[in-house]
Amino acid sequence: MQFKKNIISFDELVEKTNTSKDFILKLISKKIIFPIQREPEILFFSKDVQKINKIVELKELGFTEHEITKIIREIGLPDERVDNNEKLYTIGEFCRKYNLSSRRIKYWENLGLFFPSVRSKGGIRLYKDSLIVHIKFINNLQKIGFELEQIKLILENMDVQKVEEKIKEILNVINELKPIIKNIKKLNRKNIP
């Protein structure tokens, strides 16, 4: 039940932020906010209300959309709340904990595959444990043959259909290989004295 309270519809987001659908669609297209679902209807986390309200405040203060995007990506929004139940790690701590390369994580961030959870007041990137799920997803997509640019498009467009097609293709290859492997094993057993 708690999960449903954290999710709101597109119309509820418009109503709670006192903005327009066009404004929110523009924020989505500029990758400032990300819906959690696009089909059959667009859904958001309720915390996006606070995020949009902060964006509106920045616009009222005279910041341009470009400046707002840069602020969000580099330091996060003012007073952006962090889930107190989840520990935050510096990039070094996060990478040591999950045996990752900090160089790779920074590179993926620069490509826009993900962004740090928040930044400290001093501008240090801070990461949550939950980001590891996202990183494993990227790693797995690479393992099945997707390039980073393709992965970025999949993430931006929530295009799981491409992933499903690739998995189906791999499963077909596996099914074609199974009888061949079985025959090779039989031949090996016959040749053993």
C-alpha positions as CSV (number, residue, x, y, z in Angstrom):
1,M,0.0,0.0,0.0
2,Q,2.9,2.4,0.8
3,F,4.2,1.8,-2.7
4,K,1.0,3.2,-4.3
5,K,1.2,6.3,-2.2
6,N,4.6,7.1,-3.6
7,I,3.3,7.0,-7.2
8,I,1.2,9.7,-8.9
9,S,-0.3,10.1,-12.3
10,F,0.7,12.8,-14.9
11,D,-2.5,14.7,-14.1
12,E,-1.8,14.6,-10.3
13,L,1.7,15.9,-10.9
14,V,0.4,18.8,-13.0
15,E,-2.2,19.6,-10.3
16,K,0.1,19.4,-7.3
17,T,2.8,21.5,-9.0
18,N,0.4,24.0,-10.5
19,T,2.2,23.7,-13.8
20,S,1.2,22.6,-17.3
21,K,1.6,19.2,-19.1
22,D,3.8,20.9,-21.7
23,F,6.1,22.2,-18.9
24,I,6.5,18.7,-17.5
25,L,6.9,17.1,-20.9
26,K,9.7,19.7,-21.5
27,L,11.4,18.6,-18.3
28,I,11.2,15.0,-19.4
29,S,12.6,15.7,-22.8
30,K,15.5,17.6,-21.3
31,K,16.1,14.7,-18.9
32,I,15.5,16.8,-15.8
33,I,12.8,14.5,-14.5
34,F,12.2,10.9,-15.4
35,P,8.8,9.1,-15.3
36,I,8.8,5.7,-13.7
37,Q,6.4,4.5,-16.4
38,R,5.4,5.7,-19.8
39,E,2.9,3.1,-21.0
40,P,0.0,2.7,-20.7
41,E,0.0,5.9,-18.8
42,I,2.8,8.2,-17.6
43,L,3.5,7.8,-13.8
44,F,5.9,9.6,-11.5
45,F,7.2,9.3,-8.0
46,S,5.4,11.6,-5.6
47,K,8.8,13.1,-4.7
48,D,8.9,14.6,-8.2
49,V,6.4,17.2,-6.9
50,Q,9.1,18.7,-4.7
51,K,11.6,18.5,-7.5
52,I,9.4,20.4,-9.9
53,N,8.5,23.0,-7.3
54,K,12.2,23.7,-6.8
55,I,12.7,24.0,-10.6
56,V,9.8,26.5,-10.7
57,E,11.5,28.4,-7.8
58,L,14.7,28.6,-9.8
59,K,12.9,29.8,-12.9
60,E,11.2,32.5,-10.8
61,L,14.6,33.5,-9.6
62,G,15.7,34.1,-13.2
63,F,17.7,31.0,-13.9
64,T,17.5,29.7,-17.5
65,E,16.5,26.2,-18.4
66,H,20.1,25.5,-19.4
67,E,21.4,26.8,-16.0
68,I,18.8,24.7,-14.1
69,T,19.8,21.6,-16.0
70,K,23.4,22.2,-15.2
71,I,22.6,22.9,-11.5
72,I,20.6,19.6,-11.2
73,R,23.3,17.5,-12.9
74,E,26.2,19.0,-11.1
75,I,25.0,19.7,-7.6
76,G,21.4,18.6,-7.3
77,L,18.5,20.8,-6.3
78,P,18.5,23.0,-3.2
79,D,17.3,21.1,-0.2
80,E,16.8,17.9,-2.2
81,R,15.9,15.3,0.4
82,V,17.7,12.1,0.7
83,D,16.1,8.9,2.0
84,N,17.6,8.8,5.6
85,N,17.3,5.0,5.6
86,E,19.9,4.6,2.8
87,K,23.6,5.3,3.5
88,L,25.5,7.6,1.1
89,Y,29.0,6.8,-0.2
90,T,31.7,8.8,-1.9
91,I,32.6,7.4,-5.3
92,G,35.7,5.6,-3.8
93,E,33.7,4.0,-1.0
94,F,30.9,3.0,-3.4
95,C,33.4,1.5,-5.9
96,R,35.3,-0.4,-3.2
97,K,32.1,-1.8,-1.7
98,Y,30.9,-3.2,-5.1
99,N,34.4,-3.9,-6.6
100,L,33.8,-1.3,-9.4
101,S,36.2,0.9,-11.3
102,S,35.7,4.6,-10.3
103,R,37.0,5.5,-13.7
104,R,34.3,3.5,-15.4
105,I,31.6,5.0,-13.1
106,K,32.7,8.5,-13.8
107,Y,32.8,7.8,-17.6
108,W,29.3,6.4,-17.5
109,E,28.2,9.4,-15.5
110,N,29.7,11.7,-18.2
111,L,27.8,9.8,-20.9
112,G,24.6,10.4,-18.9
113,L,23.8,6.8,-18.1
114,F,23.1,7.8,-14.5
115,F,23.9,10.6,-12.1
116,P,25.0,10.6,-8.4
117,S,22.2,10.4,-5.9
118,V,23.1,13.7,-4.5
119,R,26.1,16.0,-4.0
120,S,27.4,17.1,-0.6
121,K,27.5,20.8,0.2
122,G,31.2,20.7,-0.9
123,G,30.2,19.3,-4.3
124,I,31.3,15.7,-3.7
125,R,29.3,13.0,-5.5
126,L,27.4,10.8,-3.2
127,Y,25.9,7.4,-4.2
128,K,23.2,5.2,-2.7
129,D,23.4,1.4,-2.5
130,S,20.3,1.2,-4.8
131,L,22.4,2.6,-7.7
132,I,24.1,-0.8,-7.9
133,V,20.9,-2.3,-9.5
134,H,21.2,0.3,-12.3
135,I,24.9,-0.4,-12.7
136,K,24.3,-4.1,-12.9
137,F,21.6,-3.5,-15.5
138,I,24.1,-1.5,-17.7
139,N,26.7,-4.2,-17.2
140,N,24.3,-7.0,-18.2
141,L,23.2,-5.0,-21.3
142,Q,26.9,-4.8,-22.3
143,K,27.3,-8.5,-21.8
144,I,24.6,-9.3,-24.2
145,G,26.1,-7.0,-26.9
146,F,24.7,-3.5,-26.4
147,E,27.0,-0.6,-26.9
148,L,26.9,2.3,-24.3
149,E,25.2,4.7,-26.7
150,Q,22.5,2.0,-27.3
151,I,22.2,1.5,-23.6
152,K,21.8,5.3,-23.1
153,L,18.9,5.3,-25.6
154,I,17.3,2.3,-23.9
155,L,17.5,4.0,-20.5
156,E,16.3,7.4,-21.8
157,N,13.3,5.9,-23.8
158,M,12.6,3.1,-21.3
159,D,12.8,0.9,-24.4
160,V,12.8,-2.6,-22.9
161,Q,11.5,-4.0,-26.2
162,K,15.0,-3.8,-27.7
163,V,16.3,-5.7,-24.7
164,E,13.6,-8.4,-24.9
165,E,14.3,-8.8,-28.6
166,K,18.0,-9.3,-27.9
167,I,17.3,-11.8,-25.2
168,K,15.0,-13.7,-27.5
169,E,17.7,-13.8,-30.2
170,I,20.2,-15.1,-27.6
171,L,17.8,-17.8,-26.4
172,N,17.2,-18.9,-30.0
173,V,21.0,-19.3,-30.5
174,I,21.2,-21.2,-27.2
175,N,18.4,-23.6,-28.3
176,E,20.2,-24.1,-31.7
177,L,23.5,-25.0,-29.8
178,K,22.0,-27.4,-27.3
179,P,21.6,-30.4,-29.7
180,I,25.1,-29.7,-31.1
181,I,26.7,-29.7,-27.7
182,K,24.7,-32.9,-26.8
183,N,26.1,-34.6,-29.9
184,I,29.7,-33.5,-29.1
185,K,29.3,-34.9,-25.6
186,K,28.1,-38.2,-27.0
187,L,31.0,-38.4,-29.4
188,N,33.5,-37.6,-26.6
189,R,32.1,-40.4,-24.4
190,K,32.4,-42.9,-27.3
191,N,36.0,-42.0,-27.9
192,I,37.0,-42.5,-24.3
193,P,38.7,-45.9,-23.9
